[in-house]
Amino acid sequence: MKALHPVGLLAALAEASLASRGTYAKEWVRRFWETPLRTGGRRYYDNCLYLFATLALSGKYRIW
């Protein structure tokens, strides 16, 4: 079964791995960093999640 939003799913997994100490935590972050922005019809939702995950993983995510 294919995911409708594979980049968004990967972004969410990378963010969730920040709270994990499991053996695959760094693997999800690495996969996220190596994934390009999505193009095509479903790019808006995926790339929004990509943006927020990038902010969270970089440590620059601030709520004002």
N, C-alpha and C positions, 0 to 999 in steps of 0.2 A: 504494500500500500504506500503510495506516494503522499508526502505531506504537502498541503497547499501553501504553506509558508515555511520552507526549509531554513531560510536564513533567520527568520524570526524565532523558530524553534531552537536553532543553534545558539542564538544570542541569549535566549532565556536559560539554556543549559549552562552556558559559560558564566552567567551571573550567579546562578544557583550554586555553581561549583566553588564560589568564593566562601560559602558557608560550610563547605565539605573538606574533610581531611582524607578522603578516599584516594585510592590509587589512580583514579582517572580524572581527578580534579584539574590538574594541569593540562591534561590532554584536551579537554573541552575548551579551555582558554586558548590553547595553541591553535586548535581548529578554527576557532572564531577569528583570531587575528589573521589567519591565512585565507579567510573567505572574503571574496570581493563583494561589493554592493550588488544588489539584485537589479536586473533590468527586466523590462517587460510589463505585462498587465498587472501583476500583483506586487509591484515594487514598493508602493507607498507604505503599506503596513510593515513589511519586512524591514525596509530601510529606516523606519521610525524606531523599531525595536533595536536595530543595529546601532543607531545613534545613541540611544539611552544606555545600551550595554557598553558601548565604547566609553561613555562618560563614567559609568560605574566602575568598569575595569581599570580605567586610568587613574581613578582616585580624584577626579575633578568634578564629580557630580555633587552639586550643592543645591539646596533648597533655600530660596530667599524669601 
